[in-house]
């Protein structure tokens, strides 16, 4: 027999001790408020875990090391930045750029995190490097809860009671009961932490209240545009693109610079443009919206390996720049409800390469421009020597690649090759009108693929939108020497629609090697008016009668019966 002292006693011998132990434990779940606090704590832990996972510091592969691309390298955190998506880091960006300028150049690393900022400027001989999982966030809005109806007030009172804490911030006496204090901007809540008794838990609660105010209605939200500086109108656009007078600056801006690089490990620059789009659609803005990234009068620009998304206006706008490369960039915006969010807008630029990019936006994927009516004619800076290749575009509102309509300084010597446009309204578009002046010439499109596109190729000469009444209607643009070689597609409603006019005819257009699957059963789907040109070899669908037909050896097979005949179905 074993030692009796090693035999476990029966469980009944433990009952008095167990009872005393249980009696000593406070009744944790006797209060519904305590239960809510526990639920809140669990939710808080889950949120933090999710946020850390989102920046790759909790789960997933380790962050890629940042290469040293210049001899002098700084991290944004060296200047006091905090990448929590709440702290406003404008001063940190400004201090960093100022130091790089003072030292004659350098590299600024934006590390993994969410870096909220108002607009800031770049400097010459600078590399802005966005690490993997780094996000630069454009400052968004100031929230005020006004409680315009009793039901809103009651709902917010209940939310605040559940949180068991009033949130510091601005107050308004719109409610019948005591005023409901809502959050000021995300930036102010964190920026004023030391002076307002702020805590991170308060921020979580305040964020919850912000979401509640959003749910109750966007009229309770007001954007503070004062963070966005006002700038003079661009000289080739006259009084302003959308509104008379000044325009808002871009989130990332530079002018009169040399040797600027924006690159990374596919970090993101996010303009948080949703509020801008809403205010524009409701006609609540007094000035033209600003782009996401805008570089003016600069040269030797390289932008690569980053994601640009949700711009308030045009996404990437190089203006009167030389030697620009945009490579392996992803540009995103909602396909609808995001007005004028063009992807890339080369504007009066010379010597530009756009390659290996993916663009899905709420307007033109790429739109080549050179000024607007009399202002662009006077500025007289063409867009020329531009190569676009290996690009995938989706645009449900406009076109994959456009020229114009602001082309008054001229557009020439442009090649677009190896382009895929899918699930879009149009593939290729050239648009202009009387009053533009200027020219579009020596344009080559090669190896185009169109998938489920309503209209494949459009040349439009009546795009009548003007800056003011001062334009000259007799300033007529010239459209000539346009070449299409190698067009493939399926699911196309109208493959070609060229509508020149008696005052603006389209001259010397060439089609070669075209085979497009169509969905529209109407007889005339290759539509032309006031166009002169040729078809070389066999193409499908059959061309319009305005074009001469040559065989592969260059022998004339059929001469055009009338270059001025009109065969355009405007309703299709």
C-alpha positions in Angstrom: 0.0 0.0 0.0 1.2 3.5 -0.7 1.7 6.3 1.7 -1.8 7.4 2.9 -0.7 11.0 2.9 -0.4 10.9 -0.9 -4.0 9.8 -1.3 -6.1 12.8 -2.4 -9.0 13.7 -0.1 -12.5 13.7 -1.3 -13.8 16.9 -2.9 -16.3 17.4 -0.1 -13.4 18.3 2.2 -12.8 21.4 0.0 -16.2 22.8 0.1 -15.7 25.3 3.0 -12.5 26.7 1.5 -14.1 26.9 -1.9 -17.1 28.8 -0.5 -14.8 31.2 1.3 -12.8 31.8 -1.9 -15.9 32.5 -3.9 -17.2 34.8 -1.3 -14.0 36.8 -1.4 -14.3 37.4 -5.2 -16.2 40.6 -5.9 -19.3 40.2 -8.0 -17.8 41.3 -11.3 -20.9 40.9 -13.3 -23.4 42.4 -10.9 -23.3 45.7 -12.8 -24.4 46.0 -16.4 -21.9 48.9 -16.6 -19.0 46.7 -15.7 -20.2 44.2 -18.3 -20.2 46.9 -20.9 -16.7 48.0 -19.8 -15.5 44.4 -20.2 -17.0 44.2 -23.7 -15.5 47.6 -24.5 -12.0 46.3 -23.3 -12.3 43.2 -25.5 -13.3 45.3 -28.5 -10.4 47.7 -27.8 -7.9 44.8 -27.8 -9.4 43.5 -31.1 -9.2 46.9 -32.7 -5.5 47.3 -31.7 -4.7 43.8 -32.9 -6.3 44.6 -36.2 -4.5 47.9 -36.6 -1.2 46.3 -35.8 -1.9 43.6 -38.3 -2.8 46.2 -40.9 0.7 47.7 -40.7 2.4 44.3 -40.6 3.8 44.6 -37.1 1.8 41.9 -35.5 1.2 39.2 -38.2 2.6 38.6 -41.6 6.0 38.8 -43.1 8.6 41.3 -41.7 8.8 44.7 -43.2 11.2 45.1 -46.1 14.3 47.1 -45.2 14.5 50.6 -46.7 17.3 51.0 -49.2 19.7 54.0 -49.0 19.2 55.9 -52.3 21.0 59.1 -51.3 24.1 59.7 -49.2 22.0 61.6 -46.5 19.0 59.7 -45.1 16.4 60.8 -42.5 13.4 59.0 -41.0 10.2 61.0 -40.5 10.2 60.0 -36.9 13.5 61.8 -36.4 11.4 65.0 -36.6 8.7 64.0 -34.1 6.2 62.4 -36.4 3.7 59.8 -35.0 2.2 57.3 -37.5 -1.1 56.6 -35.6 -3.5 58.0 -38.2 -4.5 60.7 -35.7 -1.5 62.9 -34.9 -1.1 65.7 -37.5 2.5 65.4 -38.8 2.6 68.5 -41.1 5.3 70.2 -39.0 7.4 67.0 -39.0 7.2 66.9 -42.8 8.1 70.6 -43.1 11.0 70.2 -40.7 12.3 67.2 -42.6 12.1 68.9 -46.0 13.7 72.1 -44.6 16.6 70.1 -43.3 17.1 68.3 -46.6 17.0 71.6 -48.4 19.6 73.0 -45.9 21.9 70.0 -46.4 21.6 70.2 -50.3 19.6 67.0 -50.7 18.7 63.8 -49.0 16.2 60.9 -48.5 13.2 61.1 -46.3 11.9 57.7 -45.2 8.2 57.4 -44.3 8.2 54.3 -42.1 5.2 51.8 -41.7 2.2 53.6 -40.1 -0.5 56.0 -41.0 0.9 59.5 -41.2 -1.8 62.2 -41.1 -0.8 65.5 -42.6 -1.9 68.7 -44.2 -0.3 69.7 -47.5 3.5 70.1 -47.6 6.2 70.9 -50.2 9.1 68.9 -51.5 12.5 70.3 -52.4 15.2 69.6 -55.0 17.5 66.7 -54.8 15.1 64.8 -52.6 13.8 61.3 -52.4 10.6 60.6 -50.6 10.5 56.9 -49.8 7.3 55.2 -48.6 8.1 52.0 -46.8 5.9 48.9 -47.1 2.6 49.6 -45.2 3.4 53.3 -44.9 0.4 55.5 -45.6 0.5 59.3 -46.0 -3.1 60.5 -45.2 -4.4 63.9 -46.3 -6.1 65.6 -43.5 -9.9 65.1 -43.9 -12.4 67.0 -41.9 -13.6 68.6 -38.6 -16.7 66.9 -37.1 -19.3 68.8 -35.3 -22.5 67.2 -34.0 -25.3 69.8 -34.1 -28.3 67.5 -33.3 -30.8 69.1 -35.8 -33.6 66.8 -34.6 -34.7 65.4 -31.3 -34.1 61.8 -32.4 -30.4 62.7 -33.2 -30.0 64.2 -29.8 -31.5 61.3 -28.0 -29.4 58.8 -29.9 -26.2 60.7 -29.2 -27.2 61.1 -25.5 -27.6 57.3 -25.3 -24.2 56.8 -27.0 -22.6 59.1 -24.5 -24.2 57.5 -21.6 -23.0 54.1 -22.7 -19.5 55.5 -23.0 -20.0 57.0 -19.5 -17.9 60.0 -20.4 -18.3 63.3 -22.2 -15.8 63.8 -25.0 -13.8 67.0 -24.9 -14.3 69.2 -27.9 -16.7 71.8 -29.4 -20.2 72.1 -28.1 -23.4 73.3 -29.8 -26.8 74.1 -28.2 -28.8 72.5 -30.9 -30.3 69.8 -28.7 -33.1 70.6 -26.2 -31.3 69.0 -23.4 -27.8 69.9 -22.3 -25.4 70.3 -25.3 -23.7 67.3 -26.7 -20.0 67.8 -27.0 -18.5 66.2 -30.1 -15.1 65.6 -31.3 -13.0 68.2 -33.0 -10.8 67.1 -35.8 -8.9 63.8 -35.5 -5.8 65.9 -35.5 -6.8 68.2 -32.7 -7.9 65.4 -30.5 -4.4 63.9 -30.5 -2.4 67.0 -31.0 -3.8 68.7 -27.9 -3.4 65.6 -25.8 -1.1 67.2 -23.2 -3.3 70.2 -22.6 -6.8 68.7 -22.5 -6.3 65.6 -20.3 -6.6 63.5 -23.4 -6.2 59.7 -23.2 -6.0 57.1 -25.9 -9.2 55.5 -24.5 -11.0 58.8 -25.0 -9.8 58.8 -28.6 -11.3 55.4 -29.2 -14.6 56.6 -27.7 -14.5 59.8 -29.6 -13.9 57.8 -32.8 -16.9 55.8 -32.0 -18.9 59.0 -31.7 -17.6 60.2 -35.0 -18.9 57.1 -36.6 -22.3 57.6 -34.9 -22.4 61.2 -36.3 -21.7 59.9 -39.8 -24.4 57.4 -39.5 -26.9 60.1 -38.4 -26.1 62.2 -41.4 -23.3 63.8 -43.4 -24.8 67.2 -42.7 -23.3 67.0 -39.2 -19.8 66.9 -40.7 -17.9 69.9 -41.9 -14.6 69.9 -43.6 -12.0 72.4 -42.5 -10.4 73.5 -45.8 -8.2 76.0 -44.0 -5.6 73.2 -43.8 -5.3 73.4 -47.6 -3.5 76.5 -48.8 -4.9 78.7 -51.6 -2.7 79.2 -54.7 -3.1 81.4 -57.8 -4.7 79.9 -60.8 -2.4 78.1 -63.3 -1.4 80.6 -66.0 -2.6 78.4 -68.9 -6.1 78.0 -67.2 -6.9 81.6 -66.6 -9.3 82.3 -63.8 -9.4 78.7 -62.4 -10.5 75.2 -63.5 -13.7 74.9 -61.5 -14.2 78.2 -59.7 -13.0 81.8 -60.3 -10.0 82.9 -58.3 -7.5 80.9 -56.3 -7.3 77.1 -56.2 -6.5 74.7 -53.4 -3.0 73.4 -53.3 -2.1 69.7 -53.6 -1.4 67.4 -50.7 2.2 66.9 -51.9 3.5 69.9 -53.8 6.6 71.2 -55.5 7.6 73.9 -58.0 10.8 75.0 -59.7 12.5 71.8 -58.5 15.1 69.5 -59.9 15.9 65.9 -59.2 12.8 64.8 -57.2 12.0 61.1 -56.5 8.9 59.7 -55.0 9.2 56.0 -54.6 9.0 53.1 -52.1 7.9 49.6 -51.4 4.4 50.3 -52.6 3.5 52.6 -49.8 0.4 54.7 -50.2 -0.5 58.4 -50.5 -4.2 58.7 -49.7 -6.0 62.0 -50.3 -9.1 61.0 -48.4 -11.1 62.8 -51.1 -14.6 61.6 -50.1 -15.6 64.8 -48.4 -14.2 66.9 -51.2 -16.3 65.0 -53.8 -19.4 65.4 -51.8 -18.9 69.1 -51.3 -18.2 69.6 -55.0 -21.3 67.7 -56.0 -23.4 69.8 -53.6 -21.8 73.0 -54.9 -20.4 73.8 -51.5 -16.8 74.7 -52.5 -15.7 78.2 -53.4 -12.4 77.2 -55.1 -11.0 74.6 -57.4 -10.1 71.4 -55.7 -6.4 70.5 -55.4 -4.6 67.5 -56.9 -3.1 64.8 -54.8 0.5 65.3 -56.1 1.4 68.3 -58.2 4.8 69.4 -59.5 5.1 72.7 -61.4 7.9 74.0 -63.5 10.2 71.2 -62.5 12.5 68.7 -64.2 14.1 65.3 -63.7 11.2 63.8 -61.8 10.9 60.1 -61.0 7.8 58.6 -59.4 7.6 54.8 -59.0 6.5 51.9 -56.8 3.8 53.7 -54.8 0.0 53.7 -54.6 -1.9 56.9 -55.0 -5.6 56.9 -54.1 -8.7 58.9 -53.4 -7.5 62.3 -54.7 -9.7 65.3 -54.1 -9.2 66.2 -57.8 -6.7 65.1 -60.5 -4.4 62.5 -58.9 -0.9 63.1 -60.4 -0.4 66.4 -62.2 3.0 67.4 -63.6 2.7 70.9 -65.0 5.2 72.4 -67.4 7.8 69.8 -66.4 10.6 68.1 -68.3 12.1 64.6 -68.1 9.4 62.9 -66.0 9.2 59.1 -65.4 6.1 57.5 -63.8 6.7 53.8 -63.5 5.0 50.9 -61.6 2.4 53.2 -59.9 -1.0 52.1 -58.8 -3.7 54.8 -58.9 -7.1 54.2 -57.4 -10.4 56.1 -56.9 -14.0 55.0 -56.9 -15.3 54.3 -60.4 -18.3 56.6 -59.7 -19.0 59.4 -57.3 -15.4 60.6 -57.4 -15.6 63.5 -60.0 -12.5 64.5 -62.0 -10.2 62.0 -60.3 -8.0 61.6 -63.4 -5.1 59.3 -62.8 -2.2 61.1 -64.6 -2.5 64.5 -66.2 0.7 65.4 -68.2 0.1 69.2 -68.7 2.5 71.1 -71.0 5.2 68.5 -70.3 8.1 67.5 -72.5 9.9 64.2 -72.5 7.8 62.0 -70.4 7.6 58.2 -69.8 4.6 56.5 -68.3 4.9 52.8 -68.1 3.9 49.6 -66.1 1.1 51.3 -64.2 -2.4 50.2 -63.1 -5.1 52.9 -63.0 -8.7 52.6 -61.9 -10.4 55.9 -61.3 -13.5 58.1 -61.6 -12.5 59.9 -64.7 -9.8 59.7 -67.4 -7.0 57.2 -66.6 -4.5 59.4 -68.4 -5.3 62.8 -69.8 -2.7 64.8 -71.8 -3.3 68.5 -71.6 -1.7 71.8 -72.5 -3.9 74.7 -71.4 -7.4 76.0 -71.8 -8.6 78.3 -74.7 -7.1 81.8 -74.8 -5.0 81.2 -71.7 -3.4 78.1 -73.1 -2.8 79.7 -76.4 -1.0 82.6 -74.7 1.0 80.3 -72.5 2.1 78.3 -75.5 3.7 75.3 -73.9 2.8 72.1 -75.7 2.8 68.6 -74.4 5.3 66.6 -76.5 7.5 63.6 -76.7 5.4 61.4 -74.4 5.6 57.6 -74.3 2.8 55.6 -72.6 3.3 51.8 -72.5 2.3 48.7 -70.6 -0.6 50.3 -68.8 -3.8 48.8 -67.5 -6.8 51.2 -67.1 -10.4 51.1 -66.0 -12.7 54.1 -66.3 -16.4 53.8 -66.1 -17.0 57.5 -66.5 -14.6 58.7 -69.2 -11.7 57.0 -71.1 -8.6 55.0 -70.6 -6.3 57.5 -72.3 -7.4 61.0 -73.4 -5.9 64.0 -75.1 -7.7 67.2 -74.2 -10.0 68.8 -74.0 -7.6 71.4 -72.6 -5.0 71.2 -75.4 -4.7 74.8 -76.5 -0.9 74.8 -76.3 -0.7 71.8 -78.6 -0.1 68.1 -78.2 2.3 66.2 -80.5 4.6 63.2 -80.8 2.8 60.9 -78.4 3.0 57.1 -78.5 0.6 54.8 -76.6 1.4 51.1 -76.9 0.6 47.9 -75.1 -2.5 49.4 -73.4 -5.3 47.4 -71.9 -8.6 49.2 -71.2 -11.2 47.0 -69.5 -14.8 47.4 -68.3 -14.8 51.1 -69.3 -16.9 53.6 -71.0 -14.3 54.5 -73.7 -10.9 53.2 -74.6 -9.2 56.1 -76.4 -10.5 59.7 -76.7 -9.3 62.9 -78.3 -11.5 65.8 -77.4 -11.5 69.5 -78.4 -13.8 72.3 -79.6 -13.8 75.7 -81.4 -12.0 78.2 -79.2 -9.3 75.8 -78.2 -6.8 76.6 -80.9 -3.6 74.5 -80.7 -3.2 71.2 -82.4 -3.1 67.4 -81.9 -0.7 65.7 -84.3 1.7 62.9 -84.7 -0.1 60.6 -82.3 0.4 56.8 -82.5 -1.6 54.1 -80.8 -0.1 50.6 -81.1 -1.2 47.2 -79.7 -4.4 48.3 -77.9 -6.6 45.7 -76.1 -10.2 46.7 -75.3 -12.3 44.4 -73.1 -16.0 45.3 -72.5 -15.7 48.9 -73.6 -18.7 50.8 -74.7 -16.9 52.9 -77.4 -13.4 51.9 -78.4 -12.0 55.0 -80.1 -13.5 58.5 -80.0 -12.4 61.8 -81.7 -14.7 64.6 -80.6 -14.6 68.2 -81.8 -17.5 69.8 -80.0 -16.5 69.5 -76.4 -17.9 73.0 -75.6 -16.6 73.9 -72.2 -14.8 77.2 -71.8 -13.2 79.1 -68.9 -15.1 82.3 -69.6 -16.7 84.4 -72.4 -13.3 85.7 -73.5 -12.4 82.8 -75.7 -12.2 83.2 -79.5 -14.6 80.9 -81.3 -12.5 81.3 -84.4 -9.5 79.7 -82.7 -9.9 76.3 -84.3 -7.7 73.3 -83.4 -5.9 71.1 -85.9 -6.2 67.4 -85.6 -4.0 65.4 -88.0 -1.6 62.5 -88.4 -3.3 60.0 -86.0 -2.3 56.3 -86.4 -3.9 53.2 -85.0 -2.0 49.9 -85.5 -3.0 46.6 -83.8 -6.3 46.9 -82.1 -7.9 43.9 -80.5 -11.0 43.7 -78.4 -14.3 42.0 -77.4 -17.5 43.2 -76.0 -17.3 46.5 -77.8 -20.5 48.4 -78.6 -19.1 51.0 -81.0 -15.5 50.3 -82.1 -14.8 53.7 -83.7 -16.5 57.1 -83.5 -14.8 60.0 -85.3 -16.8 63.2 -85.5 -15.0 66.0 -87.0 -16.9 69.0 -88.3 -16.8 71.3 -91.3 -14.7 73.8 -89.3 -12.6 71.2 -87.5 -12.0 68.3 -89.9 -9.9 65.3 -88.9 -7.1 64.7 -91.4 -4.7 61.8 -92.2 -6.0 59.1 -89.9 -4.7 55.6 -90.5 -6.1 52.2 -89.3 -4.1 49.0 -89.7 -4.5 45.5 -88.2 -7.8 45.9 -86.3 -10.0 43.0 -85.1 -12.7 43.8 -82.6 -15.6 41.7 -81.4 -18.8 43.7 -81.2 -22.0 43.6 -79.2 -24.0 46.2 -81.1 -26.1 44.8 -84.0 -26.7 48.1 -85.8 -25.4 48.3 -89.4 -23.1 51.3 -88.9 -20.8 50.8 -86.0 -17.6 52.3 -87.5 -18.8 55.9 -87.4 -17.3 58.9 -89.1 -17.9 62.5 -90.1 -15.6 65.0 -91.7 -12.6 62.7 -91.6 -9.9 62.0 -94.2 -7.6 59.0 -94.0 -7.0 55.4 -94.9 -7.3 51.8 -93.9 -4.4 49.5 -94.7 -5.1 45.7 -95.0 -8.2 44.0 -93.7 -9.9 45.2 -90.6 -13.0 44.3 -88.7 -15.5 45.7 -88.5 -15.6 47.3 -92.0 -14.5 50.9 -92.0 -16.7 53.9 -92.8 -16.9 55.2 -96.4 -14.9 58.3 -95.5 -11.6 56.3 -95.5 -9.6 55.1 -98.5 -8.8 51.4 -98.4 -5.3 50.0 -99.3 -4.1 46.4 -99.4 -1.1 45.2 -97.4 1.3 46.2 -100.3 0.0 49.7 -100.2 -2.1 49.5 -103.4 -5.3 51.5 -103.5 -8.4 49.2 -103.3 -11.2 51.7 -102.8 -11.2 55.4 -102.8 -13.4 57.3 -100.4 -16.7 58.4 -101.9 -17.0 61.4 -99.5 -14.7 62.5 -96.7 -17.4 64.8 -95.4 -20.2 62.3 -95.1 -21.9 62.1 -91.7 -22.5 58.7 -90.2 -22.6 59.1 -86.5 -25.2 57.7 -84.1 -25.0 60.1 -81.2 -27.5 58.1 -79.1 -25.5 54.9 -79.1 
